[in-house]
């Protein structure tokens, strides 16, 4: 999936650059890469609005990361999971 690879490339670059120059400098450099940020934003939007939304329909609902996080948050706050470590 090309879209997810674009996102992964940015994350990989950030991790690598953080090890080389530190988090603050890596983030500063990251923010200066306007073309990369634009492509990253478009890729994330496509993932969220197309791929992840598709996984959140019907029988596949439990496979969706967004739904999983939502369920964990609900359980944590409303079912007493805050008493236990996740």
C-alpha positions as CSV (number, residue, x, y, z in Angstrom):
1,X,0.0,0.0,0.0
2,X,1.8,3.1,-1.2
3,X,-0.1,5.5,1.1
4,X,1.0,3.7,4.3
5,X,4.6,3.5,3.0
6,X,4.7,7.3,2.6
7,X,3.7,7.7,6.3
8,X,6.2,5.0,7.4
9,X,9.0,6.7,5.5
10,X,8.4,10.0,7.3
11,X,8.3,8.2,10.7
12,X,11.5,6.3,9.9
13,X,13.3,9.5,8.9
14,X,12.2,11.2,12.1
15,X,13.4,8.3,14.3
16,X,16.7,8.2,12.4
17,X,17.2,11.9,12.5
18,X,16.3,12.1,16.2
19,X,19.1,9.7,16.9
20,X,21.6,11.7,14.9
21,X,20.8,15.3,16.0
22,X,18.3,15.0,18.9
23,X,14.5,15.4,19.0
24,X,14.3,19.2,18.9
25,X,16.6,19.6,15.9
26,X,15.0,16.7,14.1
27,X,11.5,18.1,14.6
28,X,12.7,21.6,13.5
29,X,14.1,20.1,10.3
30,X,11.0,18.1,9.8
31,X,8.8,21.2,9.9
32,X,11.0,22.8,7.3
33,X,10.4,20.0,4.8
34,X,7.1,21.5,3.4
35,X,6.9,19.2,0.4
36,X,7.2,16.1,2.7
37,X,4.7,17.5,5.2
38,X,2.2,18.2,2.4
39,X,2.5,14.6,1.1
40,X,2.4,13.2,4.6
41,X,-0.8,15.1,5.4
42,X,-2.5,13.9,2.2
43,X,-1.4,10.3,2.9
44,X,-2.7,10.5,6.5
45,X,-6.0,11.9,5.3
46,X,-6.4,9.2,2.7
47,X,-5.6,6.5,5.3
48,X,-8.1,7.9,7.8
49,X,-10.9,8.7,5.4
50,X,-10.6,5.8,3.1
51,X,-8.7,2.8,4.4
52,X,-9.4,3.1,8.2
53,X,-13.1,4.1,7.6
54,X,-13.5,1.1,5.4
55,X,-12.2,-1.2,8.2
56,X,-14.7,0.3,10.6
57,X,-17.8,-1.0,8.7
58,X,-20.0,-4.0,9.4
59,X,-18.3,-7.2,10.4
60,X,-14.9,-5.7,10.2
61,X,-15.6,-3.1,12.9
62,X,-13.4,-4.7,15.5
63,X,-10.4,-4.7,13.1
64,X,-10.2,-0.9,13.0
65,X,-7.5,0.8,15.0
66,X,-9.7,3.7,15.7
67,X,-12.5,1.5,17.0
68,X,-10.0,-0.4,19.1
69,X,-8.7,2.8,20.8
70,X,-12.3,4.0,21.3
71,X,-13.2,0.7,23.0
72,X,-10.2,0.8,25.3
73,X,-10.9,4.4,26.3
74,X,-14.5,3.6,27.1
75,X,-13.5,0.6,29.1
76,X,-10.8,2.6,30.9
77,X,-13.1,5.4,32.0
78,X,-16.5,3.7,32.3
79,X,-15.9,0.1,33.2
80,X,-13.2,0.6,35.8
81,X,-10.2,-0.4,33.8
82,X,-8.4,2.6,35.3
83,X,-7.8,0.4,38.3
84,X,-5.7,-1.9,36.3
85,X,-2.7,-1.6,34.0
86,X,-3.3,-2.0,30.3
